Amino acid sequence: MKKIYFLSTCDTCKRIINDLNPLNDFIFQDIKTETITQEQIEEMYQLSSSYESLFSKRARLYKELDLKNKALEEDDFKSYILEQYTFLKRPVILYNDQIFIGNSKKNIEAAKKAIHE
């Protein structure tokens, strides 16, 4: 599987995708216009072993809903991601049997190395 979950309105996602080019045979899914399915989140979970690692604590709603003061469990993280696309840490890059979550420089360099080796 070669897929990138991203947000088309996110400049950081655009910059990362541009930086990773060429991305031959990749499927791009804009999570705002094409919502994440149960099957897709399960696939991400199988590779990451954690819904929390897929969850963005930087999302505006995280603060608005005061989630940092709640004891969230794995199922809660999964539910929030499925309910609201902004809770998915972006971008999520699936490459063969590897997953790269988020926009940290280290993570993007690892994805770049894996894709272009």
Phi and psi in radians as a Rosetta constraint file:
Dihedral C 1 N 2 CA 2 C 2 CIRCULARHARMONIC -2.185 0.35
Dihedral N 2 CA 2 C 2 N 3 CIRCULARHARMONIC 1.794 0.35
Dihedral C 2 N 3 CA 3 C 3 CIRCULARHARMONIC -2.560 0.35
Dihedral N 3 CA 3 C 3 N 4 CIRCULARHARMONIC 2.570 0.35
Dihedral C 3 N 4 CA 4 C 4 CIRCULARHARMONIC -2.236 0.35
Dihedral N 4 CA 4 C 4 N 5 CIRCULARHARMONIC 2.130 0.35
Dihedral C 4 N 5 CA 5 C 5 CIRCULARHARMONIC -1.633 0.35
Dihedral N 5 CA 5 C 5 N 6 CIRCULARHARMONIC 2.165 0.35
Dihedral C 5 N 6 CA 6 C 6 CIRCULARHARMONIC -2.598 0.35
Dihedral N 6 CA 6 C 6 N 7 CIRCULARHARMONIC 3.088 0.35
Dihedral C 6 N 7 CA 7 C 7 CIRCULARHARMONIC -2.099 0.35
Dihedral N 7 CA 7 C 7 N 8 CIRCULARHARMONIC 2.095 0.35
Dihedral C 7 N 8 CA 8 C 8 CIRCULARHARMONIC -1.153 0.35
Dihedral N 8 CA 8 C 8 N 9 CIRCULARHARMONIC -0.360 0.35
Dihedral C 8 N 9 CA 9 C 9 CIRCULARHARMONIC -1.567 0.35
Dihedral N 9 CA 9 C 9 N 10 CIRCULARHARMONIC 0.013 0.35
Dihedral C 9 N 10 CA 10 C 10 CIRCULARHARMONIC -1.662 0.35
Dihedral N 10 CA 10 C 10 N 11 CIRCULARHARMONIC 1.999 0.35
Dihedral C 10 N 11 CA 11 C 11 CIRCULARHARMONIC -1.091 0.35
Dihedral N 11 CA 11 C 11 N 12 CIRCULARHARMONIC -0.609 0.35
Dihedral C 11 N 12 CA 12 C 12 CIRCULARHARMONIC -1.126 0.35
Dihedral N 12 CA 12 C 12 N 13 CIRCULARHARMONIC -0.760 0.35
Dihedral C 12 N 13 CA 13 C 13 CIRCULARHARMONIC -1.059 0.35
Dihedral N 13 CA 13 C 13 N 14 CIRCULARHARMONIC -0.782 0.35
Dihedral C 13 N 14 CA 14 C 14 CIRCULARHARMONIC -1.054 0.35
Dihedral N 14 CA 14 C 14 N 15 CIRCULARHARMONIC -0.772 0.35
Dihedral C 14 N 15 CA 15 C 15 CIRCULARHARMONIC -1.107 0.35
Dihedral N 15 CA 15 C 15 N 16 CIRCULARHARMONIC -0.758 0.35
Dihedral C 15 N 16 CA 16 C 16 CIRCULARHARMONIC -1.129 0.35
Dihedral N 16 CA 16 C 16 N 17 CIRCULARHARMONIC -0.792 0.35
Dihedral C 16 N 17 CA 17 C 17 CIRCULARHARMONIC -1.067 0.35
Dihedral N 17 CA 17 C 17 N 18 CIRCULARHARMONIC -0.743 0.35
Dihedral C 17 N 18 CA 18 C 18 CIRCULARHARMONIC -1.091 0.35
Dihedral N 18 CA 18 C 18 N 19 CIRCULARHARMONIC -0.707 0.35
Dihedral C 18 N 19 CA 19 C 19 CIRCULARHARMONIC -1.180 0.35
Dihedral N 19 CA 19 C 19 N 20 CIRCULARHARMONIC -0.550 0.35
Dihedral C 19 N 20 CA 20 C 20 CIRCULARHARMONIC -1.426 0.35
Dihedral N 20 CA 20 C 20 N 21 CIRCULARHARMONIC -0.213 0.35
Dihedral C 20 N 21 CA 21 C 21 CIRCULARHARMONIC -1.017 0.35
Dihedral N 21 CA 21 C 21 N 22 CIRCULARHARMONIC 2.587 0.35
Dihedral C 21 N 22 CA 22 C 22 CIRCULARHARMONIC -1.414 0.35
Dihedral N 22 CA 22 C 22 N 23 CIRCULARHARMONIC 2.512 0.35
Dihedral C 22 N 23 CA 23 C 23 CIRCULARHARMONIC -2.044 0.35
Dihedral N 23 CA 23 C 23 N 24 CIRCULARHARMONIC 1.240 0.35
Dihedral C 23 N 24 CA 24 C 24 CIRCULARHARMONIC -1.171 0.35
Dihedral N 24 CA 24 C 24 N 25 CIRCULARHARMONIC 2.416 0.35
Dihedral C 24 N 25 CA 25 C 25 CIRCULARHARMONIC 1.169 0.35
Dihedral N 25 CA 25 C 25 N 26 CIRCULARHARMONIC 0.231 0.35
Dihedral C 25 N 26 CA 26 C 26 CIRCULARHARMONIC -1.470 0.35
Dihedral N 26 CA 26 C 26 N 27 CIRCULARHARMONIC 2.527 0.35
Dihedral C 26 N 27 CA 27 C 27 CIRCULARHARMONIC -1.752 0.35
Dihedral N 27 CA 27 C 27 N 28 CIRCULARHARMONIC 2.310 0.35
Dihedral C 27 N 28 CA 28 C 28 CIRCULARHARMONIC -1.914 0.35
Dihedral N 28 CA 28 C 28 N 29 CIRCULARHARMONIC 2.255 0.35
Dihedral C 28 N 29 CA 29 C 29 CIRCULARHARMONIC -2.148 0.35
Dihedral N 29 CA 29 C 29 N 30 CIRCULARHARMONIC 1.967 0.35
Dihedral C 29 N 30 CA 30 C 30 CIRCULARHARMONIC -1.358 0.35
Dihedral N 30 CA 30 C 30 N 31 CIRCULARHARMONIC 1.924 0.35
Dihedral C 30 N 31 CA 31 C 31 CIRCULARHARMONIC -1.201 0.35
Dihedral N 31 CA 31 C 31 N 32 CIRCULARHARMONIC -0.218 0.35
Dihedral C 31 N 32 CA 32 C 32 CIRCULARHARMONIC -1.399 0.35
Dihedral N 32 CA 32 C 32 N 33 CIRCULARHARMONIC -0.691 0.35
Dihedral C 32 N 33 CA 33 C 33 CIRCULARHARMONIC -1.649 0.35
Dihedral N 33 CA 33 C 33 N 34 CIRCULARHARMONIC -0.405 0.35
Dihedral C 33 N 34 CA 34 C 34 CIRCULARHARMONIC -2.236 0.35
Dihedral N 34 CA 34 C 34 N 35 CIRCULARHARMONIC 1.696 0.35
Dihedral C 34 N 35 CA 35 C 35 CIRCULARHARMONIC -1.105 0.35
Dihedral N 35 CA 35 C 35 N 36 CIRCULARHARMONIC 2.687 0.35
Dihedral C 35 N 36 CA 36 C 36 CIRCULARHARMONIC -1.281 0.35
Dihedral N 36 CA 36 C 36 N 37 CIRCULARHARMONIC 2.330 0.35
Dihedral C 36 N 37 CA 37 C 37 CIRCULARHARMONIC -1.625 0.35
Dihedral N 37 CA 37 C 37 N 38 CIRCULARHARMONIC 2.895 0.35
Dihedral C 37 N 38 CA 38 C 38 CIRCULARHARMONIC -0.990 0.35
Dihedral N 38 CA 38 C 38 N 39 CIRCULARHARMONIC -0.764 0.35
Dihedral C 38 N 39 CA 39 C 39 CIRCULARHARMONIC -1.102 0.35
Dihedral N 39 CA 39 C 39 N 40 CIRCULARHARMONIC -0.728 0.35
Dihedral C 39 N 40 CA 40 C 40 CIRCULARHARMONIC -1.152 0.35
Dihedral N 40 CA 40 C 40 N 41 CIRCULARHARMONIC -0.755 0.35
Dihedral C 40 N 41 CA 41 C 41 CIRCULARHARMONIC -1.166 0.35
Dihedral N 41 CA 41 C 41 N 42 CIRCULARHARMONIC -0.594 0.35
Dihedral C 41 N 42 CA 42 C 42 CIRCULARHARMONIC -1.137 0.35
Dihedral N 42 CA 42 C 42 N 43 CIRCULARHARMONIC -0.713 0.35
Dihedral C 42 N 43 CA 43 C 43 CIRCULARHARMONIC -1.090 0.35
Dihedral N 43 CA 43 C 43 N 44 CIRCULARHARMONIC -0.760 0.35
Dihedral C 43 N 44 CA 44 C 44 CIRCULARHARMONIC -1.102 0.35
Dihedral N 44 CA 44 C 44 N 45 CIRCULARHARMONIC -0.707 0.35
Dihedral C 44 N 45 CA 45 C 45 CIRCULARHARMONIC -1.097 0.35
Dihedral N 45 CA 45 C 45 N 46 CIRCULARHARMONIC -0.725 0.35
Dihedral C 45 N 46 CA 46 C 46 CIRCULARHARMONIC -1.019 0.35
Dihedral N 46 CA 46 C 46 N 47 CIRCULARHARMONIC -0.611 0.35
Dihedral C 46 N 47 CA 47 C 47 CIRCULARHARMONIC -1.478 0.35
Dihedral N 47 CA 47 C 47 N 48 CIRCULARHARMONIC -0.534 0.35
Dihedral C 47 N 48 CA 48 C 48 CIRCULARHARMONIC -1.750 0.35
Dihedral N 48 CA 48 C 48 N 49 CIRCULARHARMONIC -0.366 0.35
Dihedral C 48 N 49 CA 49 C 49 CIRCULARHARMONIC 1.104 0.35
Dihedral N 49 CA 49 C 49 N 50 CIRCULARHARMONIC 0.319 0.35
Dihedral C 49 N 50 CA 50 C 50 CIRCULARHARMONIC -2.826 0.35
Dihedral N 50 CA 50 C 50 N 51 CIRCULARHARMONIC 2.223 0.35
Dihedral C 50 N 51 CA 51 C 51 CIRCULARHARMONIC -1.285 0.35
Dihedral N 51 CA 51 C 51 N 52 CIRCULARHARMONIC -0.568 0.35
Dihedral C 51 N 52 CA 52 C 52 CIRCULARHARMONIC -1.072 0.35
Dihedral N 52 CA 52 C 52 N 53 CIRCULARHARMONIC -0.641 0.35
Dihedral C 52 N 53 CA 53 C 53 CIRCULARHARMONIC -1.166 0.35
Dihedral N 53 CA 53 C 53 N 54 CIRCULARHARMONIC -0.380 0.35
Dihedral C 53 N 54 CA 54 C 54 CIRCULARHARMONIC -1.547 0.35
Dihedral N 54 CA 54 C 54 N 55 CIRCULARHARMONIC -0.172 0.35
Dihedral C 54 N 55 CA 55 C 55 CIRCULARHARMONIC -1.602 0.35
Dihedral N 55 CA 55 C 55 N 56 CIRCULARHARMONIC 2.301 0.35
Dihedral C 55 N 56 CA 56 C 56 CIRCULARHARMONIC -1.632 0.35
Dihedral N 56 CA 56 C 56 N 57 CIRCULARHARMONIC 2.007 0.35
Dihedral C 56 N 57 CA 57 C 57 CIRCULARHARMONIC -1.493 0.35
Dihedral N 57 CA 57 C 57 N 58 CIRCULARHARMONIC 0.062 0.35
Dihedral C 57 N 58 CA 58 C 58 CIRCULARHARMONIC -1.677 0.35
Dihedral N 58 CA 58 C 58 N 59 CIRCULARHARMONIC -0.084 0.35
Dihedral C 58 N 59 CA 59 C 59 CIRCULARHARMONIC -1.109 0.35
Dihedral N 59 CA 59 C 59 N 60 CIRCULARHARMONIC 2.467 0.35
Dihedral C 59 N 60 CA 60 C 60 CIRCULARHARMONIC -0.996 0.35
Dihedral N 60 CA 60 C 60 N 61 CIRCULARHARMONIC -0.701 0.35
Dihedral C 60 N 61 CA 61 C 61 CIRCULARHARMONIC -1.130 0.35
Dihedral N 61 CA 61 C 61 N 62 CIRCULARHARMONIC -0.481 0.35
Dihedral C 61 N 62 CA 62 C 62 CIRCULARHARMONIC -1.033 0.35
Dihedral N 62 CA 62 C 62 N 63 CIRCULARHARMONIC -0.759 0.35
Dihedral C 62 N 63 CA 63 C 63 CIRCULARHARMONIC -1.275 0.35
Dihedral N 63 CA 63 C 63 N 64 CIRCULARHARMONIC -0.770 0.35
Dihedral C 63 N 64 CA 64 C 64 CIRCULARHARMONIC -1.065 0.35
Dihedral N 64 CA 64 C 64 N 65 CIRCULARHARMONIC -0.666 0.35
Dihedral C 64 N 65 CA 65 C 65 CIRCULARHARMONIC -1.536 0.35
Dihedral N 65 CA 65 C 65 N 66 CIRCULARHARMONIC 0.028 0.35
Dihedral C 65 N 66 CA 66 C 66 CIRCULARHARMONIC 0.940 0.35
Dihedral N 66 CA 66 C 66 N 67 CIRCULARHARMONIC 0.762 0.35
Dihedral C 66 N 67 CA 67 C 67 CIRCULARHARMONIC -1.250 0.35
Dihedral N 67 CA 67 C 67 N 68 CIRCULARHARMONIC -0.381 0.35
Dihedral C 67 N 68 CA 68 C 68 CIRCULARHARMONIC -1.149 0.35
Dihedral N 68 CA 68 C 68 N 69 CIRCULARHARMONIC -0.372 0.35
Dihedral C 68 N 69 CA 69 C 69 CIRCULARHARMONIC -1.697 0.35
Dihedral N 69 CA 69 C 69 N 70 CIRCULARHARMONIC 0.209 0.35
Dihedral C 69 N 70 CA 70 C 70 CIRCULARHARMONIC -1.986 0.35
Dihedral N 70 CA 70 C 70 N 71 CIRCULARHARMONIC 2.573 0.35
Dihedral C 70 N 71 CA 71 C 71 CIRCULARHARMONIC -1.496 0.35
Dihedral N 71 CA 71 C 71 N 72 CIRCULARHARMONIC 1.557 0.35
Dihedral C 71 N 72 CA 72 C 72 CIRCULARHARMONIC -1.447 0.35
Dihedral N 72 CA 72 C 72 N 73 CIRCULARHARMONIC 2.457 0.35
Dihedral C 72 N 73 CA 73 C 73 CIRCULARHARMONIC -1.929 0.35
Dihedral N 73 CA 73 C 73 N 74 CIRCULARHARMONIC 3.017 0.35
Dihedral C 73 N 74 CA 74 C 74 CIRCULARHARMONIC -0.921 0.35
Dihedral N 74 CA 74 C 74 N 75 CIRCULARHARMONIC -0.780 0.35
Dihedral C 74 N 75 CA 75 C 75 CIRCULARHARMONIC -1.118 0.35
Dihedral N 75 CA 75 C 75 N 76 CIRCULARHARMONIC -0.556 0.35
Dihedral C 75 N 76 CA 76 C 76 CIRCULARHARMONIC -1.160 0.35
Dihedral N 76 CA 76 C 76 N 77 CIRCULARHARMONIC -0.797 0.35
Dihedral C 76 N 77 CA 77 C 77 CIRCULARHARMONIC -1.032 0.35
Dihedral N 77 CA 77 C 77 N 78 CIRCULARHARMONIC -0.762 0.35
Dihedral C 77 N 78 CA 78 C 78 CIRCULARHARMONIC -1.063 0.35
Dihedral N 78 CA 78 C 78 N 79 CIRCULARHARMONIC -0.843 0.35
Dihedral C 78 N 79 CA 79 C 79 CIRCULARHARMONIC -1.055 0.35
Dihedral N 79 CA 79 C 79 N 80 CIRCULARHARMONIC -0.791 0.35
Dihedral C 79 N 80 CA 80 C 80 CIRCULARHARMONIC -1.091 0.35
Dihedral N 80 CA 80 C 80 N 81 CIRCULARHARMONIC -0.712 0.35
Dihedral C 80 N 81 CA 81 C 81 CIRCULARHARMONIC -1.117 0.35
Dihedral N 81 CA 81 C 81 N 82 CIRCULARHARMONIC -0.740 0.35
Dihedral C 81 N 82 CA 82 C 82 CIRCULARHARMONIC -1.208 0.35
Dihedral N 82 CA 82 C 82 N 83 CIRCULARHARMONIC -0.558 0.35
Dihedral C 82 N 83 CA 83 C 83 CIRCULARHARMONIC -1.318 0.35
Dihedral N 83 CA 83 C 83 N 84 CIRCULARHARMONIC -0.657 0.35
Dihedral C 83 N 84 CA 84 C 84 CIRCULARHARMONIC -2.460 0.35
Dihedral N 84 CA 84 C 84 N 85 CIRCULARHARMONIC 2.011 0.35
Dihedral C 84 N 85 CA 85 C 85 CIRCULARHARMONIC -1.003 0.35
Dihedral N 85 CA 85 C 85 N 86 CIRCULARHARMONIC -0.465 0.35
Dihedral C 85 N 86 CA 86 C 86 CIRCULARHARMONIC -1.169 0.35
Dihedral N 86 CA 86 C 86 N 87 CIRCULARHARMONIC -0.249 0.35
Dihedral C 86 N 87 CA 87 C 87 CIRCULARHARMONIC -1.429 0.35
Dihedral N 87 CA 87 C 87 N 88 CIRCULARHARMONIC -0.138 0.35
Dihedral C 87 N 88 CA 88 C 88 CIRCULARHARMONIC -1.434 0.35
Dihedral N 88 CA 88 C 88 N 89 CIRCULARHARMONIC 2.201 0.35
Dihedral C 88 N 89 CA 89 C 89 CIRCULARHARMONIC -1.157 0.35
Dihedral N 89 CA 89 C 89 N 90 CIRCULARHARMONIC 2.309 0.35
Dihedral C 89 N 90 CA 90 C 90 CIRCULARHARMONIC -2.136 0.35
Dihedral N 90 CA 90 C 90 N 91 CIRCULARHARMONIC 2.663 0.35
Dihedral C 90 N 91 CA 91 C 91 CIRCULARHARMONIC -1.363 0.35
Dihedral N 91 CA 91 C 91 N 92 CIRCULARHARMONIC 2.851 0.35
Dihedral C 91 N 92 CA 92 C 92 CIRCULARHARMONIC -1.961 0.35
Dihedral N 92 CA 92 C 92 N 93 CIRCULARHARMONIC 2.101 0.35
Dihedral C 92 N 93 CA 93 C 93 CIRCULARHARMONIC -1.944 0.35
Dihedral N 93 CA 93 C 93 N 94 CIRCULARHARMONIC 2.111 0.35
Dihedral C 93 N 94 CA 94 C 94 CIRCULARHARMONIC -1.831 0.35
Dihedral N 94 CA 94 C 94 N 95 CIRCULARHARMONIC 2.162 0.35
Dihedral C 94 N 95 CA 95 C 95 CIRCULARHARMONIC -2.381 0.35
Dihedral N 95 CA 95 C 95 N 96 CIRCULARHARMONIC 1.934 0.35
Dihedral C 95 N 96 CA 96 C 96 CIRCULARHARMONIC 0.940 0.35
Dihedral N 96 CA 96 C 96 N 97 CIRCULARHARMONIC -2.081 0.35
Dihedral C 96 N 97 CA 97 C 97 CIRCULARHARMONIC -1.803 0.35
Dihedral N 97 CA 97 C 97 N 98 CIRCULARHARMONIC 0.422 0.35
Dihedral C 97 N 98 CA 98 C 98 CIRCULARHARMONIC -2.027 0.35
Dihedral N 98 CA 98 C 98 N 99 CIRCULARHARMONIC 2.668 0.35
Dihedral C 98 N 99 CA 99 C 99 CIRCULARHARMONIC -2.286 0.35
Dihedral N 99 CA 99 C 99 N 100 CIRCULARHARMONIC 2.411 0.35
Dihedral C 99 N 100 CA 100 C 100 CIRCULARHARMONIC -2.200 0.35
Dihedral N 100 CA 100 C 100 N 101 CIRCULARHARMONIC 2.070 0.35
Dihedral C 100 N 101 CA 101 C 101 CIRCULARHARMONIC -2.012 0.35
Dihedral N 101 CA 101 C 101 N 102 CIRCULARHARMONIC 2.198 0.35
Dihedral C 101 N 102 CA 102 C 102 CIRCULARHARMONIC 1.617 0.35
Dihedral N 102 CA 102 C 102 N 103 CIRCULARHARMONIC -3.110 0.35
Dihedral C 102 N 103 CA 103 C 103 CIRCULARHARMONIC -1.992 0.35
Dihedral N 103 CA 103 C 103 N 104 CIRCULARHARMONIC 0.349 0.35
Dihedral C 103 N 104 CA 104 C 104 CIRCULARHARMONIC -1.138 0.35
Dihedral N 104 CA 104 C 104 N 105 CIRCULARHARMONIC 2.557 0.35
Dihedral C 104 N 105 CA 105 C 105 CIRCULARHARMONIC -1.001 0.35
Dihedral N 105 CA 105 C 105 N 106 CIRCULARHARMONIC -0.759 0.35
Dihedral C 105 N 106 CA 106 C 106 CIRCULARHARMONIC -1.058 0.35
Dihedral N 106 CA 106 C 106 N 107 CIRCULARHARMONIC -0.773 0.35
Dihedral C 106 N 107 CA 107 C 107 CIRCULARHARMONIC -1.114 0.35
Dihedral N 107 CA 107 C 107 N 108 CIRCULARHARMONIC -0.778 0.35
Dihedral C 107 N 108 CA 108 C 108 CIRCULARHARMONIC -1.179 0.35
Dihedral N 108 CA 108 C 108 N 109 CIRCULARHARMONIC -0.670 0.35
Dihedral C 108 N 109 CA 109 C 109 CIRCULARHARMONIC -1.109 0.35
Dihedral N 109 CA 109 C 109 N 110 CIRCULARHARMONIC -0.702 0.35
Dihedral C 109 N 110 CA 110 C 110 CIRCULARHARMONIC -1.123 0.35
Dihedral N 110 CA 110 C 110 N 111 CIRCULARHARMONIC -0.718 0.35
Dihedral C 110 N 111 CA 111 C 111 CIRCULARHARMONIC -1.126 0.35
Dihedral N 111 CA 111 C 111 N 112 CIRCULARHARMONIC -0.782 0.35
Dihedral C 111 N 112 CA 112 C 112 CIRCULARHARMONIC -1.037 0.35
Dihedral N 112 CA 112 C 112 N 113 CIRCULARHARMONIC -0.781 0.35
Dihedral C 112 N 113 CA 113 C 113 CIRCULARHARMONIC -1.101 0.35
Dihedral N 113 CA 113 C 113 N 114 CIRCULARHARMONIC -0.793 0.35
Dihedral C 113 N 114 CA 114 C 114 CIRCULARHARMONIC -1.094 0.35
Dihedral N 114 CA 114 C 114 N 115 CIRCULARHARMONIC -0.755 0.35
Dihedral C 114 N 115 CA 115 C 115 CIRCULARHARMONIC -1.231 0.35
Dihedral N 115 CA 115 C 115 N 116 CIRCULARHARMONIC -0.649 0.35
Dihedral C 115 N 116 CA 116 C 116 CIRCULARHARMONIC -1.844 0.35
Dihedral N 116 CA 116 C 116 N 117 CIRCULARHARMONIC 0.239 0.35
